[in-house]
Amino acid sequence: MKLSVLQADAASARRATVLLAALLLGSMGANLLLAGLALSLVDRERVIVVPPQIQRSFWIESGRASPEYLEQMGYFLLQLTLNVTPQSVDHQSRVLLGYAAPAVHGELKTTLANAAERLKRDGASTVFSARDLSVDARAMRVGVRGQLTTFISDRRVSDVPKGYVIELQWTNGRITLKSFRETDPHDPLKSSESAEGAPAAKSARPARATPDQPDTGRSDVPDADPKP
């Protein structure tokens, strides 16, 4: 009688051991699955962003962004750079520096300071009226065409068609300004490809200010790529 009881207890213990082992293996398998899923999602987080002025939503992933984001960011940086007055230039320069890629920050700070000094000395203001924007999402470039109007005091002294390309890059989890250069007003993105590698500060630097053609110095941002 006692032998049968002991055998029954042993069988019950074996079943419990098998059940616990199965649960343990299942738990380990689930942990491995979750770990693999977590690894596959590293640097793949997608963020849904709503712009300050709500026009459309867009997304940002590690290393790339939606065309809508690039278009709105490019237009924002364009306004900071080209729609300036002697009263607003210092503040807009500080805001623009906050978006600069680390590699161009120092040179850009000097460029903007010199440009602000010339702008205030000449009493000049510029207004850029964008006609259209085009986006190269893979290269993170935004091309824009429009009309740049320059005023000295209240007198309009020039009104010319201009084209610009804004190059962005992914830096430490955020998109920053790599370069801002003047290009062909008929096809900004195409002409920027032929100018690739040229120092941006030289490719869009206007002449010194005169009463008929003031120099705001605001149409160029140095290239973030290291020079050889």
Secondary structure, DSSP 8 states (H G I E B T S, - for coil): -HHHHHHHHHHHHHHHHHHHHHHHHHHHHHHHHHHHHHHHHTT---EEE--SS-S--EEEETTEE-HHHHHHHHHHHHHHHHSB-TTTHHHHHHHHHTTB-HHHHHHHHHHHHHHHHHHHHHTEEEEEEEEEEEEETTTTEEEEEEEEEEEETTEEEEEEEEEEEEEEEEETTEEEEEEEEEE-TT-HHHHHHHTTTS-HHHHS------SSS-----S-B---S---
